[in-house]
Amino acid sequence: YGDTVWCVNNEGLIQMFHCESTSLIHMLQIPIPQKTHILALHPDPSQHRVLIVSADGTIYSADQPLHDLVRKDNSLVVYKGDKCFSSVMVNTKQRCELWLGQSKGGISV
């Protein structure tokens, strides 16, 4: 969001880069099982957190680093559902919703 690009690898390392300078701004390590297939990152600036969606249907929530480079485990599993194929963060006037496209035509909000 804003002027940053967020990247994550299959070992749970999230890196945030400045768009113009391409310099590394923040790092955040989340504890996930090795070789987890991460589907999406959804930064939520209003809550200073990021939601991480994996293909196995697990959603992790982690606090956003606000200062300097941070490399620590601070995530929490907030949801475990069916296999997930897509996700989108929908902002409304009242709240922010995470929609998941799941197996067999299922949708979770």
mmCIF file of the C-alpha atoms, coordinates in Angstrom:
data_MODEL
# 
_entry.id   MODEL 
# 
loop_
_atom_site.group_PDB 
_atom_site.id 
_atom_site.type_symbol 
_atom_site.label_atom_id 
_atom_site.label_alt_id 
_atom_site.label_comp_id 
_atom_site.label_asym_id 
_atom_site.label_entity_id 
_atom_site.label_seq_id 
_atom_site.pdbx_PDB_ins_code 
_atom_site.Cartn_x 
_atom_site.Cartn_y 
_atom_site.Cartn_z 
_atom_site.occupancy 
_atom_site.B_iso_or_equiv 
_atom_site.pdbx_formal_charge 
_atom_site.auth_seq_id 
_atom_site.auth_comp_id 
_atom_site.auth_asym_id 
_atom_site.auth_atom_id 
_atom_site.pdbx_PDB_model_num 
ATOM 1   C CA . TYR A 1 1   ? 0.000   0.000   0.000  1.00 0.00 ? 1   TYR A CA 1 
ATOM 2   C CA . GLY A 1 2   ? 1.071   3.587   -0.363 1.00 0.00 ? 2   GLY A CA 1 
ATOM 3   C CA . ASP A 1 3   ? 4.601   3.832   -1.701 1.00 0.00 ? 3   ASP A CA 1 
ATOM 4   C CA . THR A 1 4   ? 5.688   0.358   -0.572 1.00 0.00 ? 4   THR A CA 1 
ATOM 5   C CA . VAL A 1 5   ? 5.840   -3.076  -2.165 1.00 0.00 ? 5   VAL A CA 1 
ATOM 6   C CA . TRP A 1 6   ? 5.342   -6.084  0.096  1.00 0.00 ? 6   TRP A CA 1 
ATOM 7   C CA . CYS A 1 7   ? 6.949   -9.455  -0.709 1.00 0.00 ? 7   CYS A CA 1 
ATOM 8   C CA . VAL A 1 8   ? 6.839   -12.774 1.135  1.00 0.00 ? 8   VAL A CA 1 
ATOM 9   C CA . ASN A 1 9   ? 8.650   -16.066 0.623  1.00 0.00 ? 9   ASN A CA 1 
ATOM 10  C CA . ASN A 1 10  ? 7.561   -19.609 1.470  1.00 0.00 ? 10  ASN A CA 1 
ATOM 11  C CA . GLU A 1 11  ? 9.521   -19.472 4.729  1.00 0.00 ? 11  GLU A CA 1 
ATOM 12  C CA . GLY A 1 12  ? 7.460   -16.575 6.111  1.00 0.00 ? 12  GLY A CA 1 
ATOM 13  C CA . LEU A 1 13  ? 9.903   -13.709 5.581  1.00 0.00 ? 13  LEU A CA 1 
ATOM 14  C CA . ILE A 1 14  ? 7.998   -10.542 4.671  1.00 0.00 ? 14  ILE A CA 1 
ATOM 15  C CA . GLN A 1 15  ? 10.010  -7.692  3.173  1.00 0.00 ? 15  GLN A CA 1 
ATOM 16  C CA . MET A 1 16  ? 8.736   -4.184  2.495  1.00 0.00 ? 16  MET A CA 1 
ATOM 17  C CA . PHE A 1 17  ? 10.498  -2.066  -0.117 1.00 0.00 ? 17  PHE A CA 1 
ATOM 18  C CA . HIS A 1 18  ? 10.176  1.605   -1.058 1.00 0.00 ? 18  HIS A CA 1 
ATOM 19  C CA . CYS A 1 19  ? 8.755   1.798   -4.605 1.00 0.00 ? 19  CYS A CA 1 
ATOM 20  C CA . GLU A 1 20  ? 11.003  4.524   -5.990 1.00 0.00 ? 20  GLU A CA 1 
ATOM 21  C CA . SER A 1 21  ? 14.323  3.800   -4.303 1.00 0.00 ? 21  SER A CA 1 
ATOM 22  C CA . THR A 1 22  ? 13.783  -0.001  -4.086 1.00 0.00 ? 22  THR A CA 1 
ATOM 23  C CA . SER A 1 23  ? 15.452  0.165   -0.673 1.00 0.00 ? 23  SER A CA 1 
ATOM 24  C CA . LEU A 1 24  ? 14.447  -2.274  2.042  1.00 0.00 ? 24  LEU A CA 1 
ATOM 25  C CA . ILE A 1 25  ? 12.310  -0.517  4.657  1.00 0.00 ? 25  ILE A CA 1 
ATOM 26  C CA . HIS A 1 26  ? 11.155  -3.306  6.982  1.00 0.00 ? 26  HIS A CA 1 
ATOM 27  C CA . MET A 1 27  ? 11.435  -7.064  7.452  1.00 0.00 ? 27  MET A CA 1 
ATOM 28  C CA . LEU A 1 28  ? 9.142   -9.297  9.439  1.00 0.00 ? 28  LEU A CA 1 
ATOM 29  C CA . GLN A 1 29  ? 9.545   -13.026 10.071 1.00 0.00 ? 29  GLN A CA 1 
ATOM 30  C CA . ILE A 1 30  ? 6.408   -15.035 10.744 1.00 0.00 ? 30  ILE A CA 1 
ATOM 31  C CA . PRO A 1 31  ? 6.598   -18.618 12.027 1.00 0.00 ? 31  PRO A CA 1 
ATOM 32  C CA . ILE A 1 32  ? 4.974   -20.844 9.414  1.00 0.00 ? 32  ILE A CA 1 
ATOM 33  C CA . PRO A 1 33  ? 5.575   -24.464 8.421  1.00 0.00 ? 33  PRO A CA 1 
ATOM 34  C CA . GLN A 1 34  ? 8.378   -24.846 5.870  1.00 0.00 ? 34  GLN A CA 1 
ATOM 35  C CA . LYS A 1 35  ? 7.402   -24.676 2.196  1.00 0.00 ? 35  LYS A CA 1 
ATOM 36  C CA . THR A 1 36  ? 4.004   -23.139 2.947  1.00 0.00 ? 36  THR A CA 1 
ATOM 37  C CA . HIS A 1 37  ? 2.348   -21.851 -0.227 1.00 0.00 ? 37  HIS A CA 1 
ATOM 38  C CA . ILE A 1 38  ? 1.522   -18.216 0.555  1.00 0.00 ? 38  ILE A CA 1 
ATOM 39  C CA . LEU A 1 39  ? -1.336  -16.976 -1.599 1.00 0.00 ? 39  LEU A CA 1 
ATOM 40  C CA . ALA A 1 40  ? -1.628  -13.328 -0.573 1.00 0.00 ? 40  ALA A CA 1 
ATOM 41  C CA . LEU A 1 41  ? -0.571  -10.530 1.736  1.00 0.00 ? 41  LEU A CA 1 
ATOM 42  C CA . HIS A 1 42  ? -3.195  -8.018  2.807  1.00 0.00 ? 42  HIS A CA 1 
ATOM 43  C CA . PRO A 1 43  ? -1.787  -5.021  4.703  1.00 0.00 ? 43  PRO A CA 1 
ATOM 44  C CA . ASP A 1 44  ? -4.358  -3.329  6.938  1.00 0.00 ? 44  ASP A CA 1 
ATOM 45  C CA . PRO A 1 45  ? -2.873  0.101   7.731  1.00 0.00 ? 45  PRO A CA 1 
ATOM 46  C CA . SER A 1 46  ? -5.769  1.160   9.960  1.00 0.00 ? 46  SER A CA 1 
ATOM 47  C CA . GLN A 1 47  ? -5.002  -1.739  12.337 1.00 0.00 ? 47  GLN A CA 1 
ATOM 48  C CA . HIS A 1 48  ? -1.201  -1.717  11.821 1.00 0.00 ? 48  HIS A CA 1 
ATOM 49  C CA . ARG A 1 49  ? -1.220  -5.373  10.860 1.00 0.00 ? 49  ARG A CA 1 
ATOM 50  C CA . VAL A 1 50  ? -0.922  -7.617  7.853  1.00 0.00 ? 50  VAL A CA 1 
ATOM 51  C CA . LEU A 1 51  ? -3.021  -10.693 7.062  1.00 0.00 ? 51  LEU A CA 1 
ATOM 52  C CA . ILE A 1 52  ? -1.213  -13.550 5.327  1.00 0.00 ? 52  ILE A CA 1 
ATOM 53  C CA . VAL A 1 53  ? -3.324  -16.136 3.469  1.00 0.00 ? 53  VAL A CA 1 
ATOM 54  C CA . SER A 1 54  ? -1.908  -19.587 2.708  1.00 0.00 ? 54  SER A CA 1 
ATOM 55  C CA . ALA A 1 55  ? -3.234  -22.060 0.159  1.00 0.00 ? 55  ALA A CA 1 
ATOM 56  C CA . ASP A 1 56  ? -4.109  -24.584 2.876  1.00 0.00 ? 56  ASP A CA 1 
ATOM 57  C CA . GLY A 1 57  ? -6.700  -22.127 4.241  1.00 0.00 ? 57  GLY A CA 1 
ATOM 58  C CA . THR A 1 58  ? -4.716  -20.767 7.173  1.00 0.00 ? 58  THR A CA 1 
ATOM 59  C CA . ILE A 1 59  ? -4.804  -17.023 7.814  1.00 0.00 ? 59  ILE A CA 1 
ATOM 60  C CA . TYR A 1 60  ? -2.028  -15.488 9.883  1.00 0.00 ? 60  TYR A CA 1 
ATOM 61  C CA . SER A 1 61  ? -2.161  -12.016 11.418 1.00 0.00 ? 61  SER A CA 1 
ATOM 62  C CA . ALA A 1 62  ? 1.042   -10.136 12.218 1.00 0.00 ? 62  ALA A CA 1 
ATOM 63  C CA . ASP A 1 63  ? 1.736   -6.693  13.610 1.00 0.00 ? 63  ASP A CA 1 
ATOM 64  C CA . GLN A 1 64  ? 3.248   -4.341  11.056 1.00 0.00 ? 64  GLN A CA 1 
ATOM 65  C CA . PRO A 1 65  ? 6.743   -3.146  11.852 1.00 0.00 ? 65  PRO A CA 1 
ATOM 66  C CA . LEU A 1 66  ? 6.577   0.610   12.316 1.00 0.00 ? 66  LEU A CA 1 
ATOM 67  C CA . HIS A 1 67  ? 10.219  1.507   12.945 1.00 0.00 ? 67  HIS A CA 1 
ATOM 68  C CA . ASP A 1 68  ? 13.527  0.290   11.520 1.00 0.00 ? 68  ASP A CA 1 
ATOM 69  C CA . LEU A 1 69  ? 14.162  -3.283  10.433 1.00 0.00 ? 69  LEU A CA 1 
ATOM 70  C CA . VAL A 1 70  ? 12.335  -5.840  12.527 1.00 0.00 ? 70  VAL A CA 1 
ATOM 71  C CA . ARG A 1 71  ? 12.940  -9.544  12.387 1.00 0.00 ? 71  ARG A CA 1 
ATOM 72  C CA . LYS A 1 72  ? 10.916  -11.354 15.011 1.00 0.00 ? 72  LYS A CA 1 
ATOM 73  C CA . ASP A 1 73  ? 8.148   -13.877 15.345 1.00 0.00 ? 73  ASP A CA 1 
ATOM 74  C CA . ASN A 1 74  ? 4.912   -12.073 16.153 1.00 0.00 ? 74  ASN A CA 1 
ATOM 75  C CA . SER A 1 75  ? 2.223   -13.793 14.146 1.00 0.00 ? 75  SER A CA 1 
ATOM 76  C CA . LEU A 1 76  ? -0.946  -15.497 15.196 1.00 0.00 ? 76  LEU A CA 1 
ATOM 77  C CA . VAL A 1 77  ? -3.145  -18.018 13.370 1.00 0.00 ? 77  VAL A CA 1 
ATOM 78  C CA . VAL A 1 78  ? -6.565  -16.373 13.234 1.00 0.00 ? 78  VAL A CA 1 
ATOM 79  C CA . TYR A 1 79  ? -8.451  -18.766 10.957 1.00 0.00 ? 79  TYR A CA 1 
ATOM 80  C CA . LYS A 1 80  ? -8.078  -22.281 9.611  1.00 0.00 ? 80  LYS A CA 1 
ATOM 81  C CA . GLY A 1 81  ? -10.487 -23.258 6.864  1.00 0.00 ? 81  GLY A CA 1 
ATOM 82  C CA . ASP A 1 82  ? -10.695 -25.229 3.655  1.00 0.00 ? 82  ASP A CA 1 
ATOM 83  C CA . LYS A 1 83  ? -8.151  -25.065 0.869  1.00 0.00 ? 83  LYS A CA 1 
ATOM 84  C CA . CYS A 1 84  ? -7.956  -21.532 -0.502 1.00 0.00 ? 84  CYS A CA 1 
ATOM 85  C CA . PHE A 1 85  ? -7.491  -20.431 -4.121 1.00 0.00 ? 85  PHE A CA 1 
ATOM 86  C CA . SER A 1 86  ? -8.012  -16.665 -3.973 1.00 0.00 ? 86  SER A CA 1 
ATOM 87  C CA . SER A 1 87  ? -8.511  -13.825 -1.521 1.00 0.00 ? 87  SER A CA 1 
ATOM 88  C CA . VAL A 1 88  ? -9.394  -10.150 -1.562 1.00 0.00 ? 88  VAL A CA 1 
ATOM 89  C CA . MET A 1 89  ? -9.567  -7.461  1.118  1.00 0.00 ? 89  MET A CA 1 
ATOM 90  C CA . VAL A 1 90  ? -12.771 -5.406  0.842  1.00 0.00 ? 90  VAL A CA 1 
ATOM 91  C CA . ASN A 1 91  ? -12.893 -2.049  2.634  1.00 0.00 ? 91  ASN A CA 1 
ATOM 92  C CA . THR A 1 92  ? -16.292 -0.700  3.625  1.00 0.00 ? 92  THR A CA 1 
ATOM 93  C CA . LYS A 1 93  ? -17.179 2.413   5.612  1.00 0.00 ? 93  LYS A CA 1 
ATOM 94  C CA . GLN A 1 94  ? -17.649 0.370   8.781  1.00 0.00 ? 94  GLN A CA 1 
ATOM 95  C CA . ARG A 1 95  ? -14.964 -2.314  8.499  1.00 0.00 ? 95  ARG A CA 1 
ATOM 96  C CA . CYS A 1 96  ? -12.495 -4.280  6.452  1.00 0.00 ? 96  CYS A CA 1 
ATOM 97  C CA . GLU A 1 97  ? -13.502 -7.789  5.246  1.00 0.00 ? 97  GLU A CA 1 
ATOM 98  C CA . LEU A 1 98  ? -11.295 -10.581 3.945  1.00 0.00 ? 98  LEU A CA 1 
ATOM 99  C CA . TRP A 1 99  ? -13.085 -12.726 1.332  1.00 0.00 ? 99  TRP A CA 1 
ATOM 100 C CA . LEU A 1 100 ? -11.688 -16.189 0.523  1.00 0.00 ? 100 LEU A CA 1 
ATOM 101 C CA . GLY A 1 101 ? -12.423 -18.261 -2.572 1.00 0.00 ? 101 GLY A CA 1 
ATOM 102 C CA . GLN A 1 102 ? -12.252 -21.870 -1.419 1.00 0.00 ? 102 GLN A CA 1 
ATOM 103 C CA . SER A 1 103 ? -12.597 -25.379 -2.788 1.00 0.00 ? 103 SER A CA 1 
ATOM 104 C CA . LYS A 1 104 ? -15.875 -26.673 -4.229 1.00 0.00 ? 104 LYS A CA 1 
ATOM 105 C CA . GLY A 1 105 ? -17.152 -23.133 -4.871 1.00 0.00 ? 105 GLY A CA 1 
ATOM 106 C CA . GLY A 1 106 ? -17.048 -22.156 -1.220 1.00 0.00 ? 106 GLY A CA 1 
ATOM 107 C CA . ILE A 1 107 ? -16.631 -18.574 -0.056 1.00 0.00 ? 107 ILE A CA 1 
ATOM 108 C CA . SER A 1 108 ? -15.679 -17.426 3.436  1.00 0.00 ? 108 SER A CA 1 
ATOM 109 C CA . VAL A 1 109 ? -15.793 -13.856 4.747  1.00 0.00 ? 109 VAL A CA 1 
# 
